Amino acid sequence: MLCGITPRPDQGNKQRRAIAKTALGAEDSVKWEYQSDTSTALANLAAEGYQVVMVETAPEAVNIFEWAPRWPVCLVFGHEKEGVSSDLAGLVESVVRIPMLGQKRSLNVATAAGVVLYELLRRRLHA
């Protein structure tokens, strides 16, 4: 599910070319859906049984390696600078973070998504 300002393949040729440049064909084979209102999307997914999890650097966040996901999982990633808007906090079941070393405490959204998705795949395949 794509929400908000997330680029998507149906936004015209310029946007489609930009997505195709990095997706390398996945935009044609991966099922996606767009919902303009994130709150509605999360409420619908929760009603369908998804565990809604926010990936954030919040103090209450659980280390991703200590988190026990419940399938199916919906991951919520926020804006690079502002994070996930506070009005969505009440719609999530858990908040997870990627542990970081050094002074920086965050990754860009694309990198964070890759790390979290890879960890979920690893767990799913080795469960």
trRosetta pair geometry for C-beta under 8 A, 3 or more apart (Angstrom, degrees):
i j d omega theta_ij theta_ji phi_ij phi_ji
1 32 7.5 156 -90 -162 19 67
1 33 5.4 -27 -110 70 66 94
1 34 7.6 135 -165 -104 60 21
1 35 5.9 -5 -171 8 109 113
1 41 5.3 154 162 -170 141 127
1 45 6.7 -113 -3 -64 155 131
1 74 7.2 -2 32 -141 123 112
2 6 4.4 -138 -167 93 99 137
2 8 5.2 148 103 -84 162 117
2 32 5.8 29 -16 -179 111 115
2 33 7.0 -180 23 85 77 40
2 34 4.8 -32 72 -102 100 72
2 35 7.5 155 77 24 48 65
3 6 6.2 70 59 9 37 123
3 34 7.3 150 -84 -158 39 61
3 35 5.4 -24 -97 72 90 84
3 36 7.2 110 -148 -159 70 10
3 37 7.5 -53 -148 95 111 17
3 38 4.2 100 162 -92 149 82
3 41 5.3 -128 -81 19 128 159
4 36 7.8 103 -72 -163 28 44
4 38 5.7 5 -44 -53 99 117
6 34 8.0 -162 76 -122 108 94
7 11 6.6 -102 -157 22 70 148
7 15 5.6 -167 -158 -162 104 106
7 18 6.7 -79 -173 95 157 121
7 19 5.9 -167 130 -72 121 105
8 11 5.6 111 67 -25 73 106
8 15 7.2 19 65 148 43 133
8 19 7.5 23 -171 -76 13 153
8 32 6.9 -168 -141 128 104 139
8 34 5.4 -15 -94 -77 171 128
9 15 7.4 174 -130 118 22 99
9 16 5.4 61 -156 -114 66 84
9 19 5.6 -117 -86 78 71 159
9 27 4.7 140 -77 178 131 123
9 28 7.9 146 -133 -68 162 56
9 32 7.5 121 14 59 110 138
10 16 7.8 61 -72 -76 15 103
10 34 7.4 -114 41 -8 124 142
11 15 3.7 -6 83 59 110 162
11 16 7.1 180 58 -43 69 73
12 15 5.2 84 60 19 77 102
12 16 6.6 -143 99 -9 34 96
13 16 5.5 -58 -139 40 28 113
13 17 6.2 30 162 -21 66 105
14 17 6.0 -54 -150 33 26 109
14 18 6.6 25 152 -18 61 107
15 18 5.7 -56 -151 36 33 113
15 19 6.4 30 153 -16 67 106
16 19 5.8 -56 -148 39 31 109
16 20 6.0 32 154 -21 66 110
16 27 7.6 165 -151 130 74 157
17 20 5.6 -54 -142 38 30 113
17 21 6.5 43 154 -33 62 100
18 21 5.8 -45 -156 18 29 118
18 22 7.6 1 157 5 58 101
19 22 6.7 -77 -163 47 34 90
19 23 5.3 11 159 -6 76 126
19 27 5.2 84 135 -78 119 150
20 23 5.9 -63 -117 50 27 101
20 24 7.5 106 -179 -67 55 21
20 25 7.5 53 -147 -59 81 38
20 27 6.1 -89 -85 27 64 138
23 26 4.3 -122 180 50 93 93
23 27 4.3 72 115 -31 162 94
25 28 5.7 -53 -171 33 61 110
25 29 6.6 28 144 -1 83 112
26 29 5.9 -77 -144 51 41 94
26 30 5.0 21 170 -12 85 119
27 30 6.8 -45 -107 41 21 98
27 32 7.9 -37 -147 5 64 138
35 38 7.1 125 101 -91 104 34
35 40 6.1 -145 173 87 125 101
35 41 3.7 147 82 -76 151 113
35 44 7.7 -162 -111 32 160 139
37 40 4.1 58 95 13 114 114
37 41 6.6 169 92 -15 60 85
38 41 5.5 -56 -147 37 35 114
38 42 6.2 30 158 -17 69 106
38 76 7.9 93 -174 -137 120 113
38 85 7.8 125 68 36 148 119
38 88 6.1 -38 121 -94 123 129
39 42 6.0 -57 -147 38 28 106
39 43 6.3 28 156 -18 64 109
39 87 6.9 -52 -75 130 122 105
39 88 6.5 -139 -86 -101 75 78
39 91 6.3 -170 -137 -53 68 155
40 43 5.8 -56 -145 38 29 111
40 44 6.2 29 156 -19 64 108
41 44 5.9 -59 -150 37 27 110
41 45 6.3 22 156 -15 65 109
42 45 5.8 -55 -144 39 32 109
42 46 6.2 34 156 -20 66 106
42 52 5.4 74 -159 -133 98 149
42 74 7.0 164 -126 121 71 147
42 76 6.9 12 -98 -83 123 131
42 88 6.6 117 -6 -151 163 100
42 91 4.3 74 121 151 139 138
42 92 7.4 -61 -164 -69 139 67
43 46 5.8 -55 -146 37 28 111
43 47 6.3 31 153 -20 63 107
43 91 6.4 -81 -64 -136 69 122
44 47 5.7 -56 -150 36 30 113
44 48 6.5 25 152 -15 64 108
45 48 5.6 -58 -150 39 34 111
45 50 4.2 -32 162 38 93 141
45 52 6.2 114 97 -79 115 105
45 74 4.6 67 148 -63 149 158
46 49 7.8 110 -179 -22 30 8
46 50 6.0 -83 -85 63 35 84
46 52 5.3 -44 -76 -22 97 125
46 74 7.7 -93 -61 29 63 142
46 91 6.9 -135 -32 -173 144 84
46 93 7.8 151 -120 -39 110 104
49 72 6.7 82 105 36 91 94
50 72 5.0 -51 -109 92 77 95
50 73 6.5 106 -165 -143 87 11
50 74 4.2 55 156 -20 138 109
51 69 6.4 170 72 -164 147 71
51 70 4.3 119 -50 65 143 94
51 71 7.5 -51 10 -69 114 10
51 72 7.2 -177 17 94 76 43
51 73 5.1 -30 63 -110 97 67
51 74 6.9 -178 80 24 43 74
51 93 5.4 -81 -163 46 77 146
51 94 7.0 10 168 14 107 113
52 74 4.8 -20 -107 69 65 113
52 76 6.5 36 -178 -26 88 118
52 91 6.1 -55 119 139 157 79
52 92 4.8 -123 118 -122 99 58
52 93 5.5 121 58 1 70 89
52 94 8.0 161 92 31 50 69
53 67 7.8 90 -145 -179 143 147
53 69 7.2 -65 -36 -117 156 92
53 73 6.0 -16 11 -165 123 102
53 74 6.8 154 23 78 70 56
53 75 5.7 -30 75 -107 94 57
53 76 6.7 -176 90 17 40 85
53 92 6.3 97 -120 -163 18 107
53 93 6.5 -45 -77 59 64 88
53 94 4.7 -15 -118 71 89 96
53 95 7.2 163 -166 -93 68 24
53 96 5.8 13 175 2 118 110
54 58 7.8 36 108 6 123 131
54 61 8.0 -104 95 -106 91 104
54 76 4.5 -37 -104 70 65 112
54 78 7.6 28 -161 -34 101 103
54 84 5.2 -77 -150 -1 122 168
54 88 7.3 134 -91 118 128 111
54 89 7.4 -30 -31 -114 162 58
54 92 4.4 -21 -23 -128 103 168
54 94 7.3 -165 29 98 69 49
54 95 4.7 -21 69 -111 101 77
54 96 7.4 163 82 24 49 64
55 64 8.0 20 -126 -83 97 119
55 75 5.8 17 -22 -169 115 102
55 76 6.8 177 13 75 72 53
55 77 5.4 -15 55 -93 113 74
55 95 7.9 157 -94 -161 17 60
55 96 5.8 -30 -108 73 65 86
55 97 7.2 129 -164 -98 62 39
55 98 7.5 29 -167 -24 106 92
55 112 6.0 150 141 154 135 121
55 113 7.7 155 63 -86 163 57
55 116 5.5 -69 -105 -70 146 160
56 61 5.7 -159 79 -79 77 135
56 78 6.5 43 -95 5 99 124
56 83 5.6 68 -133 -161 106 119
56 84 5.7 -79 -79 11 127 114
56 95 5.5 -45 46 -161 109 107
56 96 7.8 108 31 63 62 40
56 97 6.5 -59 84 -84 43 87
57 61 6.7 -110 -160 12 15 152
57 83 7.4 -110 30 -103 87 130
57 97 5.6 90 -113 -127 42 122
57 105 5.5 98 -154 137 140 104
57 106 5.1 -74 -51 -82 143 101
58 61 4.7 121 65 -34 79 101
58 83 8.0 117 -54 -172 90 153
58 95 5.3 -26 54 159 129 149
58 97 7.1 -153 43 -62 59 119
60 95 5.9 71 96 61 90 134
61 95 4.3 -93 -102 126 74 98
61 96 5.7 96 -170 -162 97 10
61 97 3.7 88 124 -26 139 107
62 66 5.8 -121 173 84 97 101
62 67 4.8 120 109 -79 123 94
62 94 6.5 -40 20 -174 124 109
62 95 6.8 130 9 84 76 59
62 96 5.3 -42 67 -108 82 68
62 97 7.1 162 69 19 30 78
63 66 4.3 64 70 16 99 108
63 67 6.9 -159 88 -26 47 86
63 96 7.5 -2 124 -157 10 80
63 97 6.5 -46 -102 68 40 84
63 99 5.4 14 -136 -53 104 107
64 67 5.4 -44 -143 17 36 122
64 96 4.8 82 -89 170 74 120
64 97 6.6 -129 -33 80 86 32
64 98 5.6 -3 -2 -93 133 55
64 99 7.4 -131 27 -11 87 78
64 115 7.8 117 66 133 169 103
64 116 6.3 -124 -130 -113 148 80
64 119 5.8 67 148 108 124 169
65 99 7.0 -41 10 -2 114 121
65 119 7.4 -107 -83 -148 66 138
67 94 6.7 120 -144 159 119 146
67 96 4.9 -22 -59 -108 159 124
69 73 5.0 -32 -166 -74 122 138
69 120 6.3 39 -15 -121 168 94
69 123 6.7 118 32 100 119 155
70 73 7.1 132 71 -78 49 86
71 124 7.5 99 -86 -108 134 102
73 120 6.5 -127 56 -135 149 139
75 113 7.4 134 119 -128 144 81
75 116 6.1 129 -133 127 151 140
75 117 7.6 -105 4 -72 162 79
75 120 8.0 -114 -52 -38 129 152
76 84 5.8 61 135 -111 112 137
76 88 6.7 -169 -180 148 153 139
76 92 6.2 -105 26 -92 143 123
77 84 7.5 -149 165 -70 17 98
77 109 5.2 110 162 -153 131 104
77 112 6.6 147 -127 94 122 120
77 113 5.9 -43 -63 -75 157 100
78 82 6.5 -113 156 94 118 71
78 83 4.0 53 91 172 153 39
78 84 3.5 -125 -68 -56 123 53
78 85 7.0 164 -131 -17 115 53
78 109 7.6 -138 74 -102 43 118
79 82 4.2 23 72 49 129 91
79 83 6.3 -30 55 17 75 14
79 84 7.8 162 13 -71 70 29
79 85 8.0 60 0 -49 111 78
79 109 7.8 -78 -168 -62 16 137
80 108 6.0 -9 -127 -144 112 75
80 109 5.5 -97 -82 -22 77 107
82 85 7.2 17 134 -80 120 66
84 88 5.4 -95 168 68 105 128
84 89 7.2 129 114 -70 115 71
84 92 8.0 32 147 -32 160 145
85 88 5.3 91 71 1 80 103
86 89 5.5 -22 -163 -12 51 120
87 90 7.7 -46 -180 21 40 101
88 91 5.3 -63 -168 37 62 115
88 92 6.7 55 143 -27 85 103
89 92 6.4 -63 -155 27 35 107
92 95 6.5 79 120 -67 138 75
96 116 7.3 122 99 -124 128 119
98 107 6.5 -14 66 5 145 123
98 112 6.0 -150 -4 -134 140 85
98 115 5.4 45 -113 112 144 146
98 116 6.9 -105 -67 -63 110 86
100 104 6.3 -101 170 100 141 72
100 105 5.3 167 61 -133 145 41
100 106 7.2 -77 -46 -47 159 22
100 107 7.6 -175 -90 -39 122 88
106 112 7.6 -30 -173 -68 75 131
107 111 4.3 -110 164 91 121 117
107 112 4.4 156 78 -59 112 85
107 115 7.0 89 51 1 165 138
108 111 5.0 83 59 15 79 105
108 112 6.9 -151 91 -7 34 93
109 112 5.7 -58 -143 40 29 111
109 113 6.1 32 158 -22 66 106
110 113 5.8 -52 -148 34 29 112
110 114 6.6 31 153 -19 61 105
111 114 5.7 -53 -152 34 33 113
111 115 6.5 32 152 -18 66 105
112 115 5.8 -55 -149 36 32 111
112 116 6.2 24 158 -12 68 110
113 116 6.0 -60 -143 42 29 105
113 117 5.9 24 162 -15 67 113
114 117 6.0 -58 -138 42 24 106
114 118 6.1 25 162 -20 62 111
115 118 6.0 -60 -149 36 24 110
115 119 6.5 21 155 -17 62 108
116 119 5.8 -56 -149 37 31 110
116 120 6.4 30 153 -17 65 106
117 120 5.6 -53 -146 38 33 111
117 121 6.3 36 154 -20 65 105
118 121 5.6 -53 -147 37 31 113
118 122 6.3 37 153 -22 65 105
119 122 5.6 -49 -146 34 32 115
119 123 6.5 30 155 -16 63 105
120 123 5.8 -55 -148 38 31 110
120 124 6.1 32 154 -22 66 110
121 124 5.6 -56 -143 37 30 112
121 125 6.2 22 161 -14 66 110
122 125 6.2 -62 -146 40 24 105
122 126 6.1 -13 167 13 63 117
123 126 6.4 -79 -137 55 23 88
123 127 6.0 49 161 -62 66 96
124 127 6.0 -29 -143 -11 24 118
